[in-house]
Amino acid sequence: MLPQTTHSSERVGQSVVPQYLKRALRVSLMDFDFALAQMVQLCFAPQAVFRASKHRKLTKNHWFRDDPAFVVLQVVFLVFATAGYLVCFRVPLGSVPRYVLWEVLVHFLLFSMCTATVLWYVCNKYLLARGLSHSTRQEVEWLHAFDIHCNAFFPLFLLLYVGQYILLPVLLRDSLIPRVLANSLWASAFAYYAYITFIGYLELPILSHQEVFLYPIAVIAVLLVLSVFLPFNATAALLGLYFPGV
């Protein structure tokens, strides 16, 4: 069961997740144009996406997106990107459904829910600002934690699915420069993921010490430097797991 989203109204908090899932099955209720605009903003002005959450808090008394169009579009893009890799590596037709279901259900949806749950718990357990005067306890909503992860995942998707696909003829070469390029691509993707996560939680006035979400960038930078001296290519290593023989 997904964690319940906390609002000032308990009744609303208990019903938002079922409503969100029902709306994901009704295309006519989703605003795909707005979702696409937010995807573009995440690449060039991510702060604008999270400022919209402040408007939702003022008008609807919650921070999260109640329109699942963003997630639905991400799933569609993920299916097409996965299909591109399957064609590139000549995966047998009978194995296609397994790869697509793994990417959508496990790699994206399950991993997203797990990540959102961990960060939701950490925020509410350790990062809530003390001394705030509210009539009711204020907490990070689980669906907003899910939103923040999905927002951070989209630029990572562009770099590690689309950008990497375009650069495959270069990145898979066995020499120093392709190795550095591949590892830099992965480092940039995860560093930007951490940055957008930081921005997302920074917008929440009920939290403190959000800078902890930037700490992984230092670890990523160290690993990138070390990778220059090690015979490790992140692109070749991961694709070798998915497609043996790469």
N, C-alpha and C positions, 0 to 999 in steps of 0.2 A: 504494500500500500504506500502511495506517495505521502510525504509529510503534508500535514494540513497547513494552508497558508493562514497567517494570523492577521486579522483586521480588528478594528475597534468593534465591529459587529461580528460576533461569533457565528451567527447564522450565515452571513455572506462568506466568511472564511471557510466554512465547511462545504460550500457548494461550488466554489469557483473552479476547482479541478474538473469535476464532471462536466460543467458547462464548457470549459475550455476544450475538452476532448470531443464533446458533441459538436461544437462549432467547427472543429477540424474536419468533420465529415460533410460540411455544408459549404460548398465552394462559393455560393452566392453571398454568403455572409462575410467573406474574407476580402480585405483590401490589399490586393497584390501590388498595386502601383505604389502604395505607401511603403510596403515591405521592401520593394526594390529600391526605393529612394533611400531607405535606411541602410540598406546594404552598401550603396554607393557612399553614403556619409561615413560609414564605419571605416572606409579606406582612406578618407581624406579629412573628415572632421568628426571623429567619434563622439566628441563632447555633445554634439547636437542631438545624437540619438538618446543619450541619457538625460538631456534636459527635457526631452519629451516625457520622461517618466515623472518628472516633477509636476508637469501639467496634469498627468493622470491622477497623481496623488491629490491635487487640489480639486479636480472635477469629479473623480470617481472614488476617491479615498483608497486607492491602492496604487502601487508602483509598477506592477507587472503589466505586460501587454496582454489584453484579453482577446486579441485577434491572433490566431495561430498561423496566419498567412506566412510569416517569416520562416517558421519551422517547416511548413509544407514546401515552400520554395527551396529551402536548403536540402530537403530530402530529394526533391526533383533534380536539383543540380548534382547532388551526390550520385544519383542513379546514372546520369549521363556521363559524369566523370569516370565512374567505375566501368561503365561500358567502354569508354575510350581506352582504358588500360587493358581491358580484356581483349579488345580487338588488337591492340598493339602487341600483346604477348601471346596472341593466338591461342587463347584458352578455349578448350572444346565447348561446344554449344551446351552440352548437358551440364556443365559445371557453372554456367552463367548464373542461374538462380541462386546457387549457394553463395557465390561471391557477392551478389547484389544484396541478398538478405543479411549477410554478415556485416557488410558496410553500413546498411541502413539501421538494422535492428540492434546490432551489438556495438559496432564501432561508433555510431553516432548517437542513437537514442538511448541505449543502455548506459554507455559511457557518459553521456550528457547528464542523465538523471543521477548517476553516481557522483559525478563531479559537483553538480548543483547541491546534492544532499550533504556532501562533505563540507563545502564552503558555507552553506546555510547553517549547518551545525556549528562550525567554527565561529562564524560571525555572531550568532546568538549566544554562544557559550562564552566567548572570550573577548569579542570586540565591541560589544554594546557600550555606548558612552554612559558613564555614571553621572548622576546628578541631574538628569533631565526630568523636568516636571511634567508628567502626563497623567491624565486621569486613569488611563489603562496602560498596561505594559506594551511597549512598542517593540516589535521584532522584525527581522528581515523576512520577507515573504518567500516561501520556497519557489513559487513561480517566478519571482523576480531574480532569484539566484539562477534559475534555469535560463531566464532571458539573458542575463549577463554572460553566462557560458556560451550560449548560442551566438550572441553578438561577437564574442572574442573568437569563436570557432570560425566564423565566416572568412575573415582575412587569412587565417591559417589555411583554410580550405583553398583559397585562391592561390596561395603560395605553394602548398605541398601537393595539391591535386592538379591544378591548372598550370601554374608556372613550371612546376617540376616536369609535367608531361611534355610541355613544349621544349624543355631543355634536356630531355632524356638522352639524345644522341651525344651531348657533351658530358653530362653528369656521370654517365656510366663508363666513361673511359678510365683506364687504369693508369692514372698519372697524378701528379701533385695538384695541378691547377683545377681539374675537375673535382678532385676530392675536397679542396678548399671551397670551391663554389657550392658543391652539394651541402657540405656541413654549414656553410654560411647561410644558405637558404633555409635550412632547418632551424638554425639558431635565430634567424630573423623572425621566422614564423612564430616560434614559441615565445620569443621576447615580446613581440607585438601582442600575442595572446595575453601575457602577463600585464602588459600596459593597459589594454582595454579592460581587463578584469579590475585593475586598480581604479580606473576612471569610473567604472560602473558602481563600485562600492563607495568611492569617494563622494558620490552624489547623495548618499544616504546620511542625513544629519544625525541619525541615531547611532552611528558607528564612530569609533575612534581608532587611531593607529592603522589606517588603511594602507599605509606605506609598506606593510608586511607583504602585500601582494606584488611589490616590485622586487623583493629579495631574490626570487628565482632568476631574474635577469643577470645578476652577478654570477650565479652558478653557471648559467648558460654561456656567459662570456668566457669563464675559465675553461669550460669543456671545449669551447670552440678553439681556443688557443692550443689546448692539449691535442686536439684532433689534427692540427697541422703537423705534429711530430709523430703521429700514429698512423699506421696504414689502415684507416677506417673511413669508409665512405657511407654516410647515413642513407643516401638514396639507394645505393647498391645493396646495403645490408637489409633494409626493409623490403625492398622489392624482391630480394632473394628469398625472404620468408614467404611472401605471397606467391611468387612465381619461381619455383626452384629452377636453377639453371641460368638465372640472370647473371 
